[in-house]
Amino acid sequence: MTDTTPTSGEAFESLANARRSVRRFSSASVPEEVMQSALRAAHLAPSSNNLQPWEFHWVRSGSADREAAVTACLSQPAAATSAELVFFVGRPDLLEARCAAMVAHFEAAGNDGTASYYRDQVAANIAGMSAAARNAWVDKSVALAAAQFMLAIKAAGFDSCPMEGLDPDQVRALFGLPADATVTMAISVGEGTPEGLYGPRLRFPLADHLREH
Ligand SMILES: Cc1cc2nc3c(=O)[nH]c(=O)nc-3n(C[C@H](O)[C@H](O)[C@H](O)COP(=O)(O)O)c2cc1C
């Protein structure tokens, strides 16, 4: 084990329990440091082969892009009433470059074994994937970053809503993204209001989902 965690298992479960998808926010702003800290936490998410295929497009409250960003989220109340909006984007087109950066990193560190692993195996795996497989591969890691972001936002006392109800073409056009960038989801952030909770927490029993082997 490396670092110790600053929280107990119980405290983490209680944080996970407190995070809800909140669709209406008050007019309160979200401190800059809350956003920066949550983005740092998102960036610490694990990713396949550590290629970190994400991009976080943060549309700040006063941004000139704000209106277009809300429209790209189909003007959902969760977007329209939010203080901040972050689009979690995947970049399958950058996988080769990220892989090459890993090779360079490990070569510079004198770790020839890991450098050749990226040069030979990871690069070949990426090259051999269909576009659909690449997108799924990238989206998996981006979604983990998104989950980490939402928990960090809740830990700071604010609320969020993940949204895939959006128009990815509008999002790509807004941020100048290539056609093959995946828009994994948008996440709105703010101070949740009671009306923003559309119902009590609903989960099927864990026993329906858990198989022990
Ligand atoms: C990938 C993903 C996409 C979602 N898209 C939307 C959305 O477009 N609009 C919305 O209001 N909620 C959206 N949700 C929120 C879900 O409806 C919500 O997570 C689910 O009902 C469980 O509620 P909870 O998050 O409060 O536990 C999305 C959630 C995920 C994970």
PDBQT file of the ligand as one rigid body, heavy atoms in Angstrom, charges set to zero:
ROOT
HETATM    1  C1  LIG A 301     -24.329   8.335 -18.230  1.00  0.00    +0.000 C 
HETATM    2  C2  LIG A 301     -25.504   8.988 -17.544  1.00  0.00    +0.000 A 
HETATM    3  C3  LIG A 301     -26.317   9.832 -18.262  1.00  0.00    +0.000 A 
HETATM    4  C4  LIG A 301     -27.385  10.494 -17.645  1.00  0.00    +0.000 A 
HETATM    5  N1  LIG A 301     -28.117  11.403 -18.371  1.00  0.00    +0.000 NA
HETATM    6  C5  LIG A 301     -29.038  12.152 -17.723  1.00  0.00    +0.000 A 
HETATM    7  C6  LIG A 301     -29.678  13.209 -18.411  1.00  0.00    +0.000 A 
HETATM    8  O1  LIG A 301     -29.427  13.483 -19.578  1.00  0.00    +0.000 OA
HETATM    9  N2  LIG A 301     -30.594  13.950 -17.730  1.00  0.00    +0.000 N 
HETATM   10  C7  LIG A 301     -30.885  13.717 -16.403  1.00  0.00    +0.000 A 
HETATM   11  O2  LIG A 301     -31.725  14.436 -15.856  1.00  0.00    +0.000 OA
HETATM   12  N3  LIG A 301     -30.280  12.710 -15.736  1.00  0.00    +0.000 NA
HETATM   13  C8  LIG A 301     -29.355  11.934 -16.347  1.00  0.00    +0.000 A 
HETATM   14  N4  LIG A 301     -28.675  10.959 -15.670  1.00  0.00    +0.000 N 
HETATM   15  C9  LIG A 301     -28.952  10.757 -14.241  1.00  0.00    +0.000 C 
HETATM   16  C10 LIG A 301     -29.666   9.429 -13.969  1.00  0.00    +0.000 C 
HETATM   17  O3  LIG A 301     -31.013   9.524 -14.348  1.00  0.00    +0.000 OA
HETATM   18  C11 LIG A 301     -29.494   9.119 -12.486  1.00  0.00    +0.000 C 
HETATM   19  O4  LIG A 301     -28.135   8.890 -12.226  1.00  0.00    +0.000 OA
HETATM   20  C12 LIG A 301     -30.315   7.924 -12.029  1.00  0.00    +0.000 C 
HETATM   21  O5  LIG A 301     -31.677   8.188 -12.144  1.00  0.00    +0.000 OA
HETATM   22  C13 LIG A 301     -30.011   7.540 -10.588  1.00  0.00    +0.000 C 
HETATM   23  O6  LIG A 301     -30.238   8.627  -9.708  1.00  0.00    +0.000 OA
HETATM   24  P1  LIG A 301     -29.103   9.156  -8.732  1.00  0.00    +0.000 P 
HETATM   25  O7  LIG A 301     -27.954   9.627  -9.600  1.00  0.00    +0.000 OA
HETATM   26  O8  LIG A 301     -29.725  10.289  -7.967  1.00  0.00    +0.000 OA
HETATM   27  O9  LIG A 301     -28.683   8.025  -7.874  1.00  0.00    +0.000 OA
HETATM   28  C14 LIG A 301     -27.645  10.267 -16.266  1.00  0.00    +0.000 A 
HETATM   29  C15 LIG A 301     -26.806   9.400 -15.561  1.00  0.00    +0.000 A 
HETATM   30  C16 LIG A 301     -25.741   8.800 -16.182  1.00  0.00    +0.000 A 
HETATM   31  C17 LIG A 301     -24.819   7.922 -15.373  1.00  0.00    +0.000 C 
ENDROOT
TORSDOF 0
